[in-house]
């Protein structure tokens, strides 16, 4: 049994998609002779909280929590946002939207003083506790989960102080990504230097989707990409009850997750509205469910006069409840960010969608997600810039629903390889390889 120190900011009671990857590693690694020990924060300012996820942490897994100085309390006061306002969905503007003066000042501070991110204040507390854990728990290997990229900087410091092998895990790329700040001058040089040193010094780099490797290789050709390993997110079979297809009175399409910035329901709703206006779809026979966290710029889309009676919006709910909402639906909506490079993004949610055995209406550019959906035959894909394609897919499922034809045609043999247990096995193999 190898002892693995996992450094992660997003860990229960944090909710949202960022927590799932590490939580499932912690759940399954012991089946492959790896004992996880977690170092996380005691007072994290999470965009979403899900207390129910605390019950998924195996009782014999040790979790160490330390203080972190969180700057977002000051940010909310400065910008006049209510206490507890999610920072991500309400700070990233939609395309063409100009931020307020206070938000511009806040972004300047974030870009120039919080490097690599606003969690850098955790570094001294995490390093101190990490050294204690390494000694007391007889740690054999270190694993960091980013973002936030501060976790990688902490792990790099611990590696330098102890000489232990280190796997740098990434759910998203670092500099230049959709949600990372635009930096200039000295701040940009410092950030790029930290990024390069992390890539250079880690023993292996583990990524959630292939595009992260391409991004990394393009920025740093001097670093050997052979140290990179792609481990898909997958879905947890134990999270998905074996329920039969629902018998809804209305054709029900469900979206779960967050929407803000360049991730918008507009193209999908425009397509459905057109079908209703043309008389091809009866608005009284459809239900469009949106569950999660939505930025202020997104909410007006749900108030369209033509579709409002069919739209149901619910706030973020515990993960187990959101899975049940998926299972109670006839089809699922997946929307990828309308931005350059989004064709390489594969969010963890897509695997959970596939695992529910409900067809997915995917709005994306031709790329990694479209290949996955077509490989598993888990749904249909439309270019989010081509409304006729979206209309055709919606109308196809709608008509099949009315005719009581089966909607799901996924390939179970191909789908079953994308599980959290399988992803954990791959990480465990890497831990054993580095710890021998």
N, C-alpha and C positions, 0 to 999 in steps of 0.2 A: 504494500500500500504506500503510495507516494502522497506527500502532504503538499497541497497547492494553496498558496496565498492568493486570494482573488481581491483585487482592489477595484471597487465600483462605487460611484456616487449614487447611481440609480439602483436602489434595492428597496424592498418593502420596508416601510409603508408607502414608498413611491409607487405611483400607478403609471399607466401609459405604456406605450410599446417598448421604450428603452429598457425597462426593468425585466422584461420577459426572458431575454437571451441569457443573462447571468443567472436568473432564478432557476431556469431549467437546467443549466449546467450544474448548479448546486444540487438540484434534485437527482440527477442521473449519474454524475461522475463516479460515485462510489460503486456503482455496478461494474465499473471498469478499473477498480483498484486505485482510485484517486480520491483522497479525502480533502474536500474543500474547507478552507478557513477564510471567512469573509472579513474584510476591512472596509467599513462604510462610514457614513456620517450619522450623527445623532440628531441633528436639527436641520436637515435639508429643506430648502425652499423649493419644493417640487411643483411643477406645473399641474400635476394631478396626484391625488392620494388615493390609495386603495388598501384600506386596513385588512381586507379579506385575504390579501396575498401573504400576509404574515403567517397564516396557517399553512401555506405551502412550503415554508422553510422546514426541512427535516429537523426534528427535535434534537438530534445529536450533532447538528452542525453548529460550530461556534461562530458567532457573529460579534465582531468588535466594532463599537461605534464611538467616534470621536467628535469633538466640537469642530464646527466650521464657521468662520465669519462670513455671513451671507449679505451681499450688498443690495439685494433687491428690495429689502424693506425701505432703504433710503431712496431707491429708484422710484418706488410707488409714491412716496411722499413728495418727491421732487416733481413728478409728472402729474400729481393729483389723481392717481388711480386708487380705487378702493383697496383696502387691505385684503390680501389673498387673491387679487386679480392674477390669473395665469400670465406669466411674462411672455411666453412664446407666441400664443395666438393673438395677443394684443399689442405686440411691439413690431412685428414684421408686417409692413404695409403691403397692400395689394399693388400690382403693377400700375405705375403711373400716379400712385397716391403719394402726396408729400407729407412727411412727418411734421409734427408740431415743433416749435422752437425748443421746448423742453426735451422732447424726444431726440431732437438733433444733438443737443448738448449731451444728453445721456449716452447716445451712440458714440459720440466723440470720446467720452471718457472710457466707455467700454472698449473701443478700438485701440486706444493709445495707452491705457493704464492697466487693464485686466488682460494680461497675456500669459497663457494662450486663451484664457476665458475667465469668466467671473468667479470661478471656483478655485483660483490659484491660492487664495488665502488658506485653503485646507492643507497645503503642502507641508508646512512645518509640523502640524499636529499629526498628519498621517504618517510622515516619515518616522517621527518619534515612536508612535504606536506600532508601526510596521516592524521596526527593529526589535521591539519587545516580543512581538508575535513570532517573528522568524526564529528567535532563540527559544521561546517557551514551547512552541508548537513543532519545533524541529522541521521547519519548512524546507522542501526540496526544490521548489520551483515557484516563480511569481507569474501571475496573469493579471493584466490590467484591461479594463473595459472602457473604451472611449467612443463617443464623447461623454462627459467633458474631457478635454485633452489633458487637463491637469492630472487625471489618473495616470496617464502615460508618463508625465514628468515625475510624479511620485515614484512610480515603479522604476524609472531609470535611476533615480537617486538611490533607491534601495539596492538595485543591482550593483551600482558602483561601490556601495559601502560593504556589500556582502559577497559579491562574486557569484550569486545564484543565477541560474538560467532564467530568462524572462521572455514570456510570450506577450507581445503587445497586440491586444484585440481591438478591432475597429468596426463599429457598426456603420460609420459614415466616414468619408474623407475628411481631411483636416483643413488646410488653408484653401480658400477659394470655393468652398462648398456653399450650397444655397443658404444655409442658416448661420454661417460664420461671418463675422464682421469684415468689412473692407478696410484694409489697413494701408498706410503709406509711410514712407520714410523709415525712421529708426524703429518704429513699432513693427512694421512689416519685416524688417531685417531680423529683429529678435524672434518673431513668431516663426519665420521660415527656418531660422537657425535651430530653434527648439524642435521643430518638426523633423528636420534633417537628422539631428542628433538622436532622436527617438528611433527613427527608421534605421539609422546606422548601428545603434548600440543594442537594439533588441536581438535576441537570439533567433526568434521567429516572429513573423507578423501574421496574425490570423484575422481574416476579413469576412464580413457577412455577405458581401456580393462582389462579383468579379471586377466591376467597374472601379472599385477602390484600388485594386492592384494597378490597373491602367493609369489611374490618376497619379498614383505614387511613382510609377515608372517614368511618366512624362515629366514630372517635376524633378526627379532625382535619378538620372541615368547612371550615376556613379555608385548607387547602392544596388546590390544583387537582389533581383526579384525572386530568385530561387528560394529565398527565406520565407516567401509568402505562401500561405495556405488558405484556400477558400473553404469555409465551413458554413453551409446554408443555415438559415434560422430554423426552419422546420415548424411543425405543429406538434402539440402534445396530445396524444390519443386519449389520455386520461382526462383532458379538459373538455372533451366533446362527447356528450351523452349520445348513445345510439338511438336517436329518435327517428321515426318514419317521416317522410315528406309531409309538410303541413297540408291541411285542407282549408285554405283560406277562402273567404268569400270574395276577396279582392286580390288582384295580382300585386304581390307585395315585394318591393325591392328595398334592401337595407344597406346603409353605409354606416360603418363604425370607425371611429378614430377622430383625428383633428383636421380642421380645414382653416387655412390662413395663408396670406401671401399669394403665392403662385399655385396653390392647390385650391381649386374652386369647383363648386357644383354647377356653375353657369352653363357650360356646354351641354351637360346632361339634361338640365332642366329646360334649356332652350329646345332641345330635340323633342322631349316629351310634350312640351307645350305646342310645338308645331303639329305633332301627331294628333293632339286633342283638338286643335283649331281646325285641322283638316277633316275631322270626323273619323279618323282611323282608330282612335283610342277613346274610350268613354272614361272621363275623369272620375266618374262614380264607381268605376270598377278597378281602380288602382290605388295603392297606398305606397308612398315614398317615405321611408323612415331614415332619419339622420340622427345618429347617436354619437355624442362625443363632445369635444370642445371646439367652438367655432369663434373666429375672430369677429370683431365688430363690423368689418367690411364684408363679411360673408352673410350675416344674418338677413340683410335685405333681400337676398335671392330667394329665401324661403317664404317671402310674403307676396309672391307673384299672384295676381288676382285670378288668373286662369287655373293655377295648380294648387292654390292655398288649401282648398278643402281636402286635397289628397296628401298633403305634406304633414308629417309628424316629426317634430324635433324634440329630442330628449338630451339632457346634459350627460356628462360623463357618469358612467355607472361601473360598479365592480366588474372585473373581468369575466367572472363566471356568468353574470347576468347578461353581459353583452354577447357572450357565446350563445346563450339561449335565444336572444333576439335574432341572431343569424339563422339559427335552426328553425325559427318560426317563420322564416321568409322563403319566398319562392326563388329569388335571385338576389345576388349581392353586387353592390357597386364598388368598384375600385378606381380611384382617381389618382394619377401620378402627377407630380408637379409639372406645370407647363413652363419648363425652363430648359436652357441648354444643358446637356449632359444627363437629363432625366431618363433617357433611354437605358441607362446603365443601373438605375436605382431599383432595388428589389426589397421593399419593406417587409418586415416579418409578418405583417398582417396578411399578405397574399397567401402564405402557407396555411395560416389558420382558415382562411376562406376555403382553400382547396380541401382542407381536412373535414369541412362540414358536409361535403357532398351536396352543395348547392351551387348552381352555375353562377359564374362570375361575369358581370358586364364590366370589362376593363377599358378605361380611357387612358391611352398611353401612346407614345411614339413606338415605332418598331424597334425592339431591343430585347433586353433580358427578360422583362416580365412577359411580353408577348410570346417569346419563345417558350417560357415555362408553362403558360396557360395552354398553348397549342400542343406542347409535348404531352401534357397530362390530360388534354381534352377537357379541361375543367371549366370551360366557358368560351366566350367570344371576345375579341379585341377590336376596338375602334380607335382610329387616330382622333385625339381630342380636338383637333382642328378641322375635322371633317364631319359636319353634322349629319349628312345623309347616312354615313356609316353607323353613327350612334342610333339614329332613327330605325335603321334596318334591324339592328340587334334587339332593340327594345320591342319593336313590333313583332319580331319572330317569337320571342319568349311570351309576350302578351297573348298572341293568337294560340300558341301551344297550350298556355294555361287555360284559356277559355274552352279549348277543345279537349281538355283533360288528358293531354299527352304528357309523357314524362319529360322533364326539363334537364335532368342531370344525365350526362353521358361520359363522365370522367373515367379514366383508366386506373382502377385500383392498384394494379401491380406497379405502375409507375409512381403513383402518389405515395405509396407506403414507404418509399425510400427517403421521403422528406419529413422525418420525424425528429423531435428534440432528442430522443434517445440515441438516434444515429449520429446526430451532430455532437452529442456529448462523447460518444465513442471515439470520434475523430480527434477531439481535443485531448482526450485521455491518452490516446496513442502518442500524441505529440509530447505530452508531459512525461510519459515513460521514456521516450526517446532522448529527451534533453536531460533527464535526471539519472540516467544510467552511469 
